[in-house]
Amino acid sequence: MSLLAAARQASFRASPAVRIARRGLGDTVAGPPVTNIPANLKHATNFFTKTPMSYVEFKQQCVSLRIFAFAGVTTGCVLSLMFDPPKSSYWVRYSPIYAVSYIKNAVMGSAPPLFLTAKAEHVTNVPAVATELVTTRRLISGAGSDSDEEH
């Protein structure tokens, strides 16, 4: 006899108390399946209209009501987010509506970047302007709208 066969036969020779002892957790299915919506709706409405005669009937009413409560709460949260979205930048960035523009930008390309990608070129002679401001305390080359002569 092989070692595996001996171990298997030893498991069958357990004491009668071990073979009889069984945990009854009460998780057996007694009502309609979750996919049978009309039958579950009947049990859910009985939760509000009929007093249960046993614990099993009460449990079935609660299980059936739980299906519709979950659907109602989920629908309420989704509608609330659709009609009054948060002002958070995370929501704007990761909302389902932004996903459409993200896919469009990935396929078509996007707008120019927010930050510069190359050094900016200017035509202003900064040292000359600084010297002019220090010596005369005003810009002589350009007449500004806030000059003292107009007032």
BELLIN-V384826 format. One record per residue. N is the residue number from 1. RES is the residue in one letter. SS is DSSP state (helix for helix, strand for strand, loop for the rest). PHI is phi in whole degrees, -180 to 180 (none if undefined). Layout:
N;RES;SS;PHI  N;RES;SS;PHI
This chain:
1;M;loop;none  2;S;loop;-78  3;L;helix;-64  4;L;helix;-67  5;A;helix;-66  6;A;helix;-66  7;A;helix;-67  8;R;helix;-68  9;Q;helix;-69  10;A;helix;-67  11;S;helix;-71  12;F;helix;-77  13;R;loop;-89  14;A;loop;-66  15;S;loop;-65  16;P;helix;-61  17;A;helix;-66  18;V;helix;-71  19;R;helix;-71  20;I;helix;-83  21;A;loop;-64  22;R;loop;-147  23;R;loop;-83  24;G;loop;-99  25;L;loop;-85  26;G;loop;77  27;D;loop;-100  28;T;loop;-77  29;V;loop;-88  30;A;loop;-118  31;G;loop;-103  32;P;loop;-72  33;P;loop;-68  34;V;loop;-63  35;T;loop;-77  36;N;loop;-87  37;I;helix;-66  38;P;helix;-61  39;A;helix;-68  40;N;helix;-68  41;L;helix;-65  42;K;helix;-64  43;H;helix;-68  44;A;helix;-69  45;T;helix;-72  46;N;helix;-66  47;F;helix;-60  48;F;helix;-94  49;T;helix;-110  50;K;loop;-128  51;T;loop;-79  52;P;loop;-69  53;M;loop;-92  54;S;loop;-148  55;Y;helix;-66  56;V;helix;-62  57;E;helix;-67  58;F;helix;-63  59;K;helix;-63  60;Q;helix;-65  61;Q;helix;-63  62;C;helix;-68  63;V;helix;-64  64;S;helix;-69  65;L;helix;-68  66;R;helix;-60  67;I;helix;-61  68;F;helix;-76  69;A;helix;-66  70;F;helix;-62  71;A;helix;-63  72;G;helix;-68  73;V;helix;-66  74;T;helix;-64  75;T;helix;-64  76;G;helix;-62  77;C;helix;-65  78;V;helix;-65  79;L;helix;-65  80;S;helix;-63  81;L;helix;-70  82;M;helix;-73  83;F;helix;-87  84;D;loop;-140  85;P;loop;-71  86;P;loop;-66  87;K;loop;-89  88;S;loop;-67  89;S;helix;-68  90;Y;helix;-64  91;W;helix;-66  92;V;helix;-62  93;R;helix;-75  94;Y;helix;-110  95;S;loop;-74  96;P;helix;-62  97;I;helix;-68  98;Y;helix;-70  99;A;helix;-61  100;V;helix;-64  101;S;helix;-70  102;Y;helix;-64  103;I;helix;-66  104;K;helix;-63  105;N;helix;-67  106;A;helix;-69  107;V;helix;-86  108;M;helix;-91  109;G;loop;102  110;S;loop;-129  111;A;loop;-69  112;P;loop;-61  113;P;loop;-66  114;L;loop;-70  115;F;loop;-97  116;L;loop;-66  117;T;loop;-103  118;A;loop;-136  119;K;loop;-68  120;A;loop;-78  121;E;loop;-102  122;H;loop;-122  123;V;loop;-105  124;T;loop;-79  125;N;loop;-88  126;V;helix;-64  127;P;helix;-61  128;A;helix;-68  129;V;helix;-65  130;A;helix;-65  131;T;helix;-63  132;E;helix;-64  133;L;helix;-68  134;V;helix;-70  135;T;helix;-79  136;T;helix;-107  137;R;loop;60  138;R;loop;-161  139;L;loop;-88  140;I;loop;-86  141;S;loop;-66  142;G;loop;-124  143;A;loop;-86  144;G;loop;-86  145;S;loop;-78  146;D;loop;-109  147;S;loop;-77  148;D;helix;-74  149;E;helix;-69  150;E;helix;-76  151;H;loop;-96
